[in-house]
Amino acid sequence: MNLMKYKILYFIFSLLLIIPGLYFLVTSGLKLGIDFTGGALLEYKFDQNIEVDQLRSVITKVGVEVGQINQTAQNTYIIRTKPLEQEKLNNLKKDFQNQFGKFEERREENVGPIIGKETSQKAGLALVIATITIVLYIAFSFRKVPKPASSLRFGVTAVLALIHDILVVVGAFAIFGKFLSVEVDSLFITALLTIIGFSVHDTIVVFDRIRENLLKNIGRKFADVVNISVVQTLGRSLNTSLTVIFVLVALLLFGGETLRWFVVALLIGIVSGTYSSIFNATALLVWWEEKLGH
């Protein structure tokens, strides 16, 4: 099975995945949630046990855009919404009382964005530093690969596969925001960081097998060694990803509204990461070696 024979097709398929998302990202951008834009922060303690989904349902019926709902203590919840007029807040409290009975008002205030400009800049800087570190780490770890293979190429292609996965997820949420009004919040940032870790891990597993086979097959054609390595790790990579996907699908079905889009982001990222690690990263490595390696 010569998988590297179709490397150009892998690149074309990835472009077809990325371009629509990039288009909507440029033209419409991401729909930012309360964590980015700020809003109202409400803290209430209820006399009876209630579920987060019940709270969200009541808030939505009043016509209030709700972000996160977090339980901080027994029957006590912090609710973040878009900026609230006093009339809507009064209506919301009336509906709470009708639906859940008596409750105690702990806090009602307007708050700024959790993820501000400075935080976003620091996150971007951290991502740049992490990317450089990944390239250097992989280049160092793979420094003993036999020539003409280059350890630096392993690091660069791993990062390019990682960027592919991030673009797929961010582009997908630009589309979701445009057509489904899905907002991105702090959980989306958490999902992206998780996807970064998974993608790099999966790529290194494949690259490590390539390194082992290069040492065992000195003098053999680079593309052939890479193909053998991909075939050997294909089953392991797919099985590992499937176990994660099964858990995420269960969370998507039974995890409730709060976790839905967080899980969707992870699902897209895990599937993309598995594909890019097996095909894009290795195919790019072979293309680089064939075109620029000599």
C-alpha positions in Angstrom: 0.0 0.0 0.0 1.8 3.1 -1.3 0.1 6.0 0.7 2.8 8.5 -0.2 1.9 8.2 -3.9 -1.2 10.3 -3.3 0.4 13.1 -1.2 -0.7 15.9 -3.6 -4.3 14.7 -3.1 -3.9 15.0 0.6 -2.8 18.6 0.2 -5.7 19.4 -2.1 -8.2 17.8 0.4 -6.8 19.9 3.2 -7.1 23.1 1.2 -10.7 22.2 0.4 -11.3 21.9 4.2 -9.5 25.1 5.1 -10.5 27.6 2.4 -14.2 27.9 3.2 -13.5 28.5 6.8 -10.8 31.0 6.0 -13.2 32.9 3.7 -15.8 33.3 6.5 -13.1 34.0 9.0 -11.9 36.9 6.9 -15.3 38.2 5.8 -17.4 37.6 9.0 -14.9 36.8 11.7 -15.6 34.7 14.8 -18.8 35.5 16.8 -17.3 36.5 20.1 -19.0 35.4 23.3 -19.4 37.2 26.6 -16.0 36.2 27.8 -14.6 38.4 25.0 -17.2 41.2 25.0 -18.3 41.6 28.6 -21.9 41.7 29.9 -23.8 41.1 33.1 -22.8 38.8 36.0 -25.6 37.4 38.1 -25.2 35.2 41.2 -28.3 33.5 42.8 -28.9 30.9 45.4 -32.0 28.9 45.0 -34.0 27.0 47.7 -34.4 23.9 45.6 -32.2 21.7 43.5 -32.1 22.7 39.9 -30.1 21.8 36.8 -28.0 24.1 34.7 -30.0 23.2 31.6 -33.2 24.3 33.4 -31.7 27.6 34.3 -30.5 28.1 30.7 -34.0 27.2 29.3 -35.7 29.9 31.5 -33.1 32.5 30.6 -33.5 31.9 26.9 -37.3 32.1 27.0 -37.0 35.6 28.4 -35.0 36.6 25.4 -31.7 37.0 27.2 -28.5 35.9 25.5 -26.7 33.7 28.1 -23.0 32.7 28.1 -21.7 30.5 30.8 -23.6 29.2 33.9 -21.3 27.8 36.6 -22.4 26.2 39.9 -20.2 27.6 42.7 -21.9 26.0 45.8 -25.0 24.0 46.6 -27.9 25.5 44.6 -25.8 28.6 43.9 -25.1 29.7 40.3 -23.1 32.4 38.6 -24.7 33.4 35.3 -23.0 35.4 32.6 -25.2 37.1 30.0 -25.0 39.8 27.4 -25.6 43.3 28.8 -29.1 43.4 30.5 -31.6 46.2 30.8 -33.3 46.5 34.1 -36.7 45.6 32.6 -35.3 42.3 31.3 -33.6 41.6 34.5 -36.8 42.1 36.4 -38.6 39.8 34.0 -35.9 37.2 34.4 -36.2 37.2 38.2 -40.0 36.9 38.0 -39.6 33.8 35.8 -37.1 32.3 38.2 -39.4 32.8 41.1 -42.4 31.3 39.2 -40.3 28.4 38.0 -38.1 27.6 41.0 -39.6 29.4 44.0 -37.7 31.6 46.3 -34.1 32.5 45.7 -31.4 34.8 47.2 -29.8 37.5 45.1 -26.0 37.4 45.8 -24.7 39.6 43.1 -25.9 41.6 40.1 -23.3 43.6 38.2 -21.9 44.6 34.8 -18.5 43.0 34.1 -15.8 43.5 31.5 -14.5 40.8 29.2 -12.6 37.9 30.9 -10.5 37.5 27.7 -9.3 41.1 27.1 -6.9 42.5 24.6 -3.9 42.0 26.8 -4.8 38.4 27.5 -5.3 37.7 23.8 -1.9 39.2 23.1 -0.2 37.1 25.8 -2.0 34.0 24.5 -0.7 34.8 21.0 2.8 35.3 22.3 2.6 32.0 24.2 1.5 30.2 21.1 4.5 31.6 19.1 6.9 30.6 21.8 5.3 27.1 22.0 5.6 26.7 18.2 9.3 27.6 18.2 9.9 25.3 21.2 8.2 22.4 19.4 10.3 22.9 16.3 13.5 23.0 18.4 12.5 20.1 20.6 11.7 17.8 17.6 14.8 18.9 15.8 16.9 18.0 18.8 15.1 14.7 19.4 15.5 13.7 15.8 19.0 14.9 15.4 20.4 11.4 14.8 18.3 10.7 11.7 20.6 9.5 8.9 21.4 12.0 6.2 20.1 13.4 3.9 17.0 13.5 6.1 17.0 16.7 8.2 15.7 16.8 11.8 14.7 20.4 11.3 12.2 19.3 8.6 10.6 17.0 11.1 10.0 19.9 13.5 8.7 22.3 10.8 6.3 19.8 9.3 4.9 18.9 12.7 4.1 22.6 13.3 2.6 23.0 9.9 0.3 20.0 10.6 -0.6 21.7 13.9 -1.4 24.9 12.1 -3.6 23.0 9.7 -5.7 21.6 12.6 -6.1 25.0 14.2 -7.2 26.5 10.9 -9.8 23.8 10.4 -11.3 24.3 13.8 -11.3 28.1 13.8 -12.7 28.1 10.2 -15.4 25.7 11.2 -16.5 28.0 14.1 -16.4 31.0 11.8 -19.0 29.1 9.6 -21.0 28.1 12.7 -21.0 31.7 13.9 -22.2 32.9 10.5 -25.0 30.4 10.0 -25.8 29.1 13.5 -24.9 32.1 15.7 -22.4 30.0 17.6 -20.2 32.1 19.9 -16.6 31.4 21.0 -15.7 31.7 24.6 -13.1 30.6 27.1 -14.0 26.9 26.5 -13.2 27.4 22.9 -9.7 28.6 23.8 -9.4 25.5 26.1 -10.4 23.3 23.2 -7.7 24.8 20.9 -5.0 24.2 23.5 -6.1 20.6 23.9 -6.1 20.1 20.2 -2.6 21.5 19.9 -1.3 19.0 22.5 -3.1 16.1 20.8 -2.0 17.0 17.3 1.7 17.2 18.2 1.6 14.0 20.2 0.0 12.1 17.3 2.5 13.5 14.8 5.5 12.6 17.0 4.3 8.9 17.3 4.4 8.7 13.5 7.7 10.5 13.2 9.3 8.4 15.8 8.5 5.2 13.8 10.0 7.0 10.7 13.2 7.7 12.6 13.4 4.0 13.7 12.9 2.7 10.2 15.4 5.2 8.7 18.1 3.8 11.0 17.1 0.2 10.0 16.9 0.9 6.3 19.9 3.2 5.6 20.2 3.7 1.8 16.6 3.0 1.1 14.5 5.6 -0.6 13.1 8.1 1.9 9.5 7.9 0.6 9.5 4.1 0.9 10.6 4.3 4.5 8.0 6.9 5.3 5.3 4.8 3.7 6.3 1.7 5.7 6.2 3.7 8.9 2.8 5.2 8.2 1.3 1.8 7.4 2.8 0.4 10.7 1.4 3.2 12.8 -1.9 3.6 11.0 -3.9 1.1 13.1 -2.5 2.5 16.4 -3.2 6.1 15.5 -6.8 5.3 14.3 -7.6 3.2 17.4 -6.2 5.8 19.8 -8.3 8.5 18.1 -11.4 6.4 18.0 -11.4 5.8 21.7 -11.2 9.6 22.3 -14.0 10.2 19.7 -16.3 7.7 21.3 -16.0 9.5 24.6 -16.6 12.9 22.9 -19.6 11.6 21.1 -21.0 10.4 24.4 -20.4 13.8 25.9 -22.0 15.5 22.9 -25.1 13.4 23.3 -25.4 13.5 27.1 -23.2 16.3 28.3 -25.8 19.1 28.0 -26.0 22.4 26.3 -23.1 24.0 28.2 -20.5 21.5 26.8 -21.9 21.1 23.4 -19.8 23.4 21.3 -16.7 22.7 23.4 -17.1 19.0 22.5 -17.8 19.9 18.8 -14.5 21.8 18.7 -12.6 18.9 20.2 -14.2 16.4 17.8 -13.3 18.5 14.8 -9.8 19.0 16.1 -9.2 15.3 17.0 -10.4 14.1 13.6 -8.3 16.8 11.8 -5.3 16.0 14.0 -5.5 12.3 13.3 -5.7 13.0 9.5 -3.0 15.6 9.4 -0.6 13.6 11.5 -0.9 10.4 9.4 -1.1 12.1 6.0 -0.3 15.8 5.9 2.8 15.9 8.1 4.4 12.8 6.5 3.4 13.7 3.0 4.9 17.2 3.5 8.0 15.6 4.8 8.3 13.4 1.7 7.6 16.3 -0.6 10.2 18.5 1.1 12.8 15.7 0.9 12.1 15.0 -2.8 11.9 18.7 -3.9 14.4 20.4 -1.7 16.3 17.8 0.1 19.3 17.5 -2.3 
